[in-house]
Amino acid sequence: MSSATGMKVVVTGATGNVGTSVVRALAAEPRVASVRGLARRVPEWSPPKTEWAAVDVASDRFDLVEEFTGADAVIHLAWAFQPTHDPATTWRTNVLGSMRVFDAVAGAGVPALVHASSVGAYSPGPKDRAVDESWPTHGWPDAAYCREKAYLERALDTFERDHPGTRVVRMRPAFLFKRESASEQRRIFGGRFLPGPMARPDLLPFLPDVPGLRVQALHTDDAADAYRLAVLSDGARGAFNLAAEPAVDADLLGEMLGTRRVRLPRTAARSAVAAAWGLRLLPASPHLFDAVLRLPLMDCTRARVELGWRPTRTATQVVEEFLLGMRQGAGEATEPMRGRKVG
């Protein structure tokens, strides 16, 4: 902590799924004196100890060094998932924008940088055992999201070499959900044509069981607590896996939803996703679908031991809360998180 009055933390992408939870966690932390939230659009939401600035980190019209000067830590969450049909645009926003953030952290002399990496940065891995943070981070090259997350891992390798005085933390969470994120995530991944029964799983005639579709989930608030701990822990450096148990697959979902499971070959499932994406009916690309089938399961021992972090909700509870949010059209008072019910 750099001053007797508490820490000053800047959060990029502060109005999205993770950002809103991180801002809340920091605002409730006595050791944090102030939070500066950066977002392209200033929200109506006014949490304690928080001030807002309208900033696009990918645009050179904004002086990020000025925004970061005096901060004890920068938490970098800003990310664009779309347009999936234009990977050059997401590359400029996500990769080049992130590198502007890294350069500004160094230029402003910020002591700590906490970066939102992802399970998507990992190379293909096992589904029958968990891997630790030493697993290779080369992503799945066909998927823009994974390619961008993996590239930034290499950029951070260079940053750490060139700026050894800056403490760098790389968070690698599983898929993040909360009730309030349901509308935003439906728009990002399902699109406006997502059929209503997807929000009412009791109306689904069957649940597709695709080989390899076994992933981990985590409540966004639990991820935010790990970010809070990383900011406060002077010794925290490097990568931390974040996920809740159990792993989510068709067996778990079928049992939870009381829905009949039907085996669906990978090729058939991918063809359906590719057709819908090609017709612009589905924002999520078939390349991301390929990546999800290959993501490893993560071991979170390091976060438990070094940060003292533990999730407060199981993955089953996370999925149940998210589905409830879908039915309710849940959201928050920020532009990315606005609520909207499924027709």
Summary of the structure (lengths in Angstrom):
residues: 343
radius of gyration: 19.4
end to end distance: 48.9
largest distance: 60.1
contacts: 1172
relative contact order: 0.16
helix: 41%
strand: 17%
